Amino acid sequence: MTTDTATTAYAARPIPPTALAGLRATDDAGRPCVPYTATDGGHPLRCCLRLSVPGERIALVSYAPLRRWAAETGAEPGAYDEQGPVFVHAEDCGGPAPSETYPFSRTGALRTLRRYDAAGRIVGGRLLELPEPPAAGFDQALAEAFADPAVALVHVRAVEYGCFHFEVRRP
């Protein structure tokens, strides 16, 4: 299992701080946040785009990334609005540290890159098996996505669980 150390061409975006503040009270499914202390590590934290370590206070919440983006931009995604589980720190963590890699990248991992237009509708997608180095695969897939002028943003998701990992907006 190899992780990437190359510089990326696009910026991976975590869940924004204002959304996190809300999710830490009530998630996007209307359920209260239930923090717990992680006994093992490795949970992909969408607040700081890194894996959790044992002993950290985290929570599993339901998040609707397209809904949040649509509220910010005025888009109307309709039926494309979906929510799913994400791990976050239970308290403010200050967000991601500067990084020259895409988060949660390991050679051989499978990712789906869903493309959305400015109205919040799916305009394509791509299955990506992360190559060596993973950044090259992401860079190529994202360049392909943004070569279509209709694409406003891309959601990167894990294939195994369908979980939202991060968002990339048109540069």
C-alpha positions as CSV (number, residue, x, y, z in Angstrom):
1,M,0.0,0.0,0.0
2,T,1.6,3.2,-1.2
3,T,0.6,6.7,-0.3
4,D,1.2,9.7,-2.5
5,T,3.8,12.4,-1.9
6,A,3.5,14.4,-5.1
7,T,2.1,17.9,-5.4
8,T,-1.6,18.0,-6.6
9,A,-3.0,20.0,-9.4
10,Y,-6.4,20.5,-7.7
11,A,-7.5,21.4,-4.2
12,A,-9.4,18.9,-2.1
13,R,-11.9,20.7,0.0
14,P,-13.0,19.5,3.5
15,I,-16.5,20.0,4.9
16,P,-16.6,23.8,5.5
17,P,-16.4,25.0,9.2
18,T,-20.0,26.5,9.1
19,A,-21.4,23.1,8.0
20,L,-19.3,21.3,10.6
21,A,-20.7,23.5,13.4
22,G,-24.2,22.5,12.4
23,L,-23.4,18.8,11.9
24,R,-21.9,18.7,15.4
25,A,-25.3,19.6,16.8
26,T,-27.8,18.0,14.3
27,D,-26.7,16.1,11.2
28,D,-28.3,16.4,7.7
29,A,-30.7,13.6,8.5
30,G,-32.0,15.5,11.5
31,R,-30.3,13.3,14.1
32,P,-28.3,14.6,17.1
33,C,-24.5,14.2,16.9
34,V,-23.3,11.4,19.2
35,P,-19.5,11.8,19.8
36,Y,-17.4,8.9,21.0
37,T,-13.7,8.2,21.7
38,A,-12.2,6.1,18.9
39,T,-10.6,3.0,20.2
40,D,-8.9,2.3,16.8
41,G,-7.7,4.6,14.1
42,G,-8.2,4.9,10.4
43,H,-11.5,6.6,10.1
44,P,-11.4,9.2,7.3
45,L,-12.1,12.5,8.9
46,R,-13.8,14.9,6.5
47,C,-13.2,17.9,8.7
48,C,-9.4,17.8,8.4
49,L,-8.9,15.3,5.5
50,R,-6.8,12.8,7.5
51,L,-7.3,9.5,9.2
52,S,-8.3,9.4,12.8
53,V,-6.0,8.0,15.5
54,P,-7.0,6.0,18.6
55,G,-8.2,8.2,21.5
56,E,-9.6,11.0,19.4
57,R,-13.2,12.2,20.0
58,I,-15.1,11.7,16.7
59,A,-18.6,11.3,15.4
60,L,-20.3,9.6,12.5
61,V,-22.9,12.0,11.0
62,S,-25.1,12.1,8.0
63,Y,-23.9,14.8,5.5
64,A,-25.5,16.1,2.3
65,P,-22.6,17.7,0.4
66,L,-24.6,18.7,-2.7
67,R,-27.3,20.2,-0.6
68,R,-24.8,22.3,1.3
69,W,-23.1,23.5,-1.9
70,A,-26.5,24.2,-3.5
71,A,-27.5,26.4,-0.5
72,E,-24.3,28.4,-1.0
73,T,-24.6,28.8,-4.8
74,G,-28.4,28.8,-5.4
75,A,-28.4,25.6,-7.3
76,E,-31.4,23.2,-7.3
77,P,-30.1,19.7,-7.4
78,G,-33.5,18.1,-6.9
79,A,-33.3,14.3,-6.7
80,Y,-29.5,14.4,-7.0
81,D,-29.4,15.7,-3.4
82,E,-28.2,12.7,-1.3
83,Q,-26.8,12.3,2.1
84,G,-24.5,9.7,3.6
85,P,-22.2,8.9,6.6
86,V,-19.0,10.8,7.2
87,F,-16.6,10.9,10.2
88,V,-15.7,14.2,11.7
89,H,-14.0,15.3,14.9
90,A,-16.5,15.9,17.7
91,E,-15.0,19.3,18.3
92,D,-13.3,21.9,16.1
93,C,-10.0,20.6,14.9
94,G,-8.9,23.6,12.9
95,G,-9.3,21.9,9.5
96,P,-6.7,20.3,7.3
97,A,-3.0,21.0,7.6
98,P,-1.3,22.2,4.4
99,S,-0.8,19.1,2.2
100,E,0.6,18.3,-1.2
101,T,-1.4,15.1,-1.5
102,Y,-5.0,14.1,-2.1
103,P,-6.5,12.8,1.1
104,F,-7.3,9.1,1.6
105,S,-5.1,8.2,-1.3
106,R,-3.5,4.8,-1.5
107,T,-2.5,2.9,-4.6
108,G,-5.2,0.4,-5.7
109,A,-8.0,2.2,-3.9
110,L,-11.2,2.6,-5.9
111,R,-12.9,6.0,-6.1
112,T,-15.9,7.4,-7.9
113,L,-15.6,10.9,-9.2
114,R,-19.1,12.4,-9.7
115,R,-19.4,15.5,-11.9
116,Y,-22.0,18.1,-11.2
117,D,-23.1,21.1,-13.2
118,A,-23.9,24.6,-11.9
119,A,-27.5,23.5,-11.3
120,G,-26.4,20.6,-9.1
121,R,-27.2,17.8,-11.6
122,I,-24.9,14.9,-12.4
123,V,-23.3,15.4,-15.8
124,G,-21.0,12.4,-15.7
125,G,-18.7,10.4,-13.6
126,R,-15.7,8.1,-13.6
127,L,-14.5,5.1,-11.7
128,L,-10.8,5.5,-10.8
129,E,-8.5,2.9,-9.4
130,L,-5.7,4.9,-7.9
131,P,-2.4,4.2,-9.7
132,E,1.2,4.7,-8.5
133,P,1.5,7.6,-7.7
134,P,-2.2,8.3,-6.7
135,A,-1.9,12.0,-7.4
136,A,-1.3,11.4,-11.1
137,G,-4.5,9.4,-11.3
138,F,-6.5,12.1,-9.5
139,D,-5.0,14.9,-11.6
140,Q,-5.8,13.1,-14.8
141,A,-9.4,12.3,-13.8
142,L,-10.0,15.8,-12.5
143,A,-8.5,17.4,-15.6
144,E,-10.8,15.2,-17.7
145,A,-13.8,16.3,-15.6
146,F,-13.0,20.0,-15.8
147,A,-12.3,19.8,-19.5
148,D,-16.1,19.7,-19.8
149,P,-17.2,23.4,-19.4
150,A,-20.5,22.2,-17.8
151,V,-18.7,20.7,-14.8
152,A,-18.8,23.0,-11.8
153,L,-17.6,20.6,-9.1
154,V,-16.6,17.0,-8.5
155,H,-17.4,14.8,-5.5
156,V,-14.9,12.1,-4.7
157,R,-16.4,9.0,-3.0
158,A,-15.1,5.7,-1.8
159,V,-16.5,2.8,-3.9
160,E,-16.5,0.3,-1.0
161,Y,-19.0,2.3,1.1
162,G,-20.1,5.1,-1.2
163,C,-19.0,7.6,1.3
164,F,-18.2,11.2,0.4
165,H,-14.5,11.8,0.8
166,F,-13.9,15.3,-0.5
167,E,-15.0,17.9,-3.1
168,V,-13.1,19.6,-5.8
169,R,-14.4,22.8,-7.4
170,R,-13.6,24.2,-10.8
171,P,-10.4,26.1,-10.5
